[in-house]
Amino acid sequence: MYYNNETLIYFNGKFVKAKDAQTDLYGQSLHYGYSVFEGIKSYKTDLGTKIFKAEEHYDRLRRSAELMHIPFSYTTQELTDLTYELLERNRLDDAYIRPLVFCSPNMGLTKGKESYLTILAWEWNNGYLSGRVRVMTSSFQRPNPQAFLMEAKVGGHYVNSILASQEAKDKGYDEALVLDEKENVAESSGANVFYEKGGVLFTPAKGSILPGITRQTVFEICNELNIPVKETFFKPEEMRGADAAFFCGTAAEIVGLDSLDDIPFTKNWDDTKSKVIQDAYQKVVRVRSL
């Protein structure tokens, strides 16, 4: 699904075939989830292949490594250049890109002493969700922000995401809505969330969420289109039965929600400001930059 015998990846300083890459089974990242990563998209545009907000993503990757005390010396420009070369070598335009910083062998609970970089890419024409999504409130909560560095994109954090997403799928839903430790809405298993009511957008305030780059792009679109948006804490009952709602993230892009806990969102999607934002996002990633 992700690679074939000819797929190239960037791995430990050189481009190699994915099937030939090897890593140490005593690696700290494998055993403890002590790694940082990014999810990035590239798009085919009239100006050629463009990585969407490469600088923001790679700045965050470097910041995540710093917060987790993982030594990492690549610059944002070096990472960007390597990624464009990887896309060219694999003849990819519309692609999902996964840079991963992982650590050397270490069975101790100590900070990383050495790190390695790999960058993977594969064809991706659609978000991981399509159409309108049925969502349930998960029984799993986001990690307490006093226990984790929520602004870092860390491999180990996503065990929580797997549990929440699979619970929803096992119960016949498409995705999960995850609450924080105070039972406020936080995000989905892998995307930020907005809901629309009375022409105003609402999204969870920072605290227990990973404030995503797509989320920031939605703010920029709203500012450009004069759509009011509020960052605030709210309960799931405030969101149920609203006019509309959507998840947003690099993989999901902007995906409309059909219902939350079997309560439908009430407005026709095509008549909402959320749909206007969805359309504007596609123009941003494929035509121009804000």
PENORHU-V909432 format. One record per pair of residues at least 12 apart in sequence whose ideal C-beta (glycine too) atoms are under 6 Angstrom apart, sorted by the first residue. I is the first residue (numbers start at 0). J is the second residue. Records with the same first field share a line. If there is no record, write none. Layout:
I: J, J
This chain:
1: 121
2: 17
4: 18
7: 88, 89
8: 119
9: 81, 85, 118
10: 117
11: 115
23: 104
25: 104
26: 104
27: 102, 105
28: 101, 102
32: 154, 155
33: 102
34: 101, 154
35: 63, 64, 67, 100, 152, 153
36: 99
37: 56, 60, 98
38: 249, 250
39: 56, 96
40: 249
41: 86, 94
42: 93, 284, 285
43: 92, 93
44: 285
48: 86, 92
51: 284
52: 212
53: 79
54: 75
55: 212
57: 75, 78
58: 75
63: 151, 152
64: 100
66: 148, 151
67: 151
68: 110
69: 111, 114
70: 114
71: 100, 114
82: 96, 118
85: 118, 120
86: 120
91: 120
93: 124
94: 120, 122, 123
95: 121, 123
96: 120
97: 119
98: 118
99: 117
100: 114, 116
101: 115
102: 114
126: 250, 251, 252, 254
127: 250
128: 251, 254
131: 255, 257
132: 173, 174, 254, 256, 257
133: 172, 173, 257, 258
134: 174, 176, 256, 259
135: 167, 172, 260
136: 176, 235, 260
137: 163, 166, 175, 177
139: 162, 163
140: 178, 180
141: 177, 179, 185, 207
142: 159
143: 180
144: 206, 207
160: 188, 189
163: 175, 177, 188
164: 188
174: 187
175: 188
179: 207
183: 232
184: 203, 233, 235
185: 203, 207, 208
186: 208
187: 246
190: 246, 247, 248, 251
191: 211, 214, 247
192: 246
193: 245
194: 238, 241, 244
195: 242, 243, 271, 272, 273
196: 241, 242
199: 227
200: 228
201: 229
202: 230
204: 230, 231, 232
211: 248
213: 247, 248, 249
214: 247
217: 247
219: 289
220: 276, 279
226: 272
239: 259, 262
240: 262
241: 264
242: 265, 266
243: 264, 266, 271, 273
244: 256, 264
245: 273
253: 277, 280
255: 268
